[in-house]
Amino acid sequence: MKLSKRDYYDVLGLEKNATKDEIRKAYRKLAREYHPDVNKAEDAEDKFKEAKEAYEVLSNEQKRAQYDQFGHAGTQNQGFGGGASDFSGFGDIFDMFFGGGGRRDPNAPQQGADLQYTMTLNFEEAIFGKETEISIPKEETCDTCHGSGAKPGTSPKTCTHCNGTGQLNTEQNTPFGRVVNRRVCHYCQGKGKIITDKCNTCGGSGRVKKHTKIKVSIPAGIDEGQQIRVSGKGEPGVNGGPPGDLFVVIAIRPHEFFKREGDHIFLELPITFAQATLGDEIEVPTVHGKVMFKIPAGTQTGRTFRLRGKGAPNVRGYGQGDQHVQVRVVTPTKLTSRQKELLKEFNQIADNAPITEDEDSLFQRFKKAFKGE
């Protein structure tokens, strides 16, 4: 059983007196919501096609008038017999089903191109975030001609070759009758307008390259390679289309002492032989400031301690990471005579003293393995 088509106005959620701008906005909203590359729901592709079909009719004044008067029957071709049959919609049909294979209306609104900017932060800026301003080169609407491309006091003229449609029609006889083929008008490049007196500022393009300042908010906890999307700050749209977006890619300068893995921060902390042996309360640097920490007596080099909540904040707001401190016992290389005497005395006492370390410690196992050699 063949299902009846939905009313095109209902498809786009519009009243019958909707303006062109309202039709365009409604279609763009539905197209973004149901595009198969974005929405993987089973019925998304059908809804996307339905919205596109509705837009193609209602955005065209002639087709809309026929639809308002005759309904869906007014938008159908009348067969191949005798008269010329219009096959110009084939490009849009291919575009609908195969994602861009056919021709697009050169006068249809098009979204501007996205831009990418790499921002380098120091280690602490990435941890705590910041508000900043960047300057990027991008195309902007020409202030002299306000985007028309024509010299002030003049205006673009309707192309006489395509009568402002941006397309040239040619007819071809086929076994099915005469077929109308459409192609982009090469006189006006599909714009429907010809500029005879070009703007001296932009050379007729309607755009100029400028350095534009844009405020960017860097969230706390952002990491290397992550992106910030600044909506609407890309290149301007074409034919009234919306602008593209700006994507700020983050690079982070390495820190001399801190290293980061996700939300956790790692620090190698040098301590003396005496501190490792006797224990000590020492200052440990963190990105949040110095904290006091007790090193227990008998700490071995390589041992790791954890300082809870002293890492980086999660960029999505899921808590705070930790700081992991790995101690490294530093062997002194420059000793005074007195220090050497004391160490020699300590070594003699240690050799004659009873074993106090664990029997299976690395030091004891090493001594037993090589005793007498």
Salt bridges, closest charged atoms under 4 A:
ASP21 OD1 - ARG24 NH2 2.49
ASP21 OD2 - LYS25 NZ 3.29
ASP37 OD2 - HIS35 ND1 3.75
ASP43 OD2 - LYS47 NZ 3.29
GLU45 OE2 - LYS49 NZ 3.21
GLU50 OE1 - ARG6 NH1 3.04
GLU53 OE2 - LYS5 NZ 2.54
GLU56 OE2 - LYS52 NZ 2.59
GLU61 OE2 - LYS20 NZ 2.97
ASP86 OD2 - ARG182 NH2 2.97
ASP95 OD2 - LYS52 NZ 3.64
ASP95 OD2 - ARG104 NH1 3.21
GLU124 OE2 - HIS255 NE2 3.35
GLU125 OE2 - LYS130 NZ 3.00
GLU139 OE1 - ARG207 NH1 3.20
GLU140 OE2 - LYS138 NZ 3.47
ASP143 OD2 - LYS210 NZ 2.79
GLU171 OE1 - ARG178 NH1 2.94
ASP223 OD2 - ARG260 NE 3.98
GLU235 OE2 - LYS209 NZ 4.00
ASP245 OD2 - ARG229 NH2 2.60
GLU268 OE1 - ARG328 NE 3.33
GLU283 OE1 - LYS290 NZ 3.63
ASP322 OD2 - ARG306 NH1 3.72
GLU341 OE1 - ARG338 NH1 3.64
GLU359 OE1 - LYS368 NZ 2.91
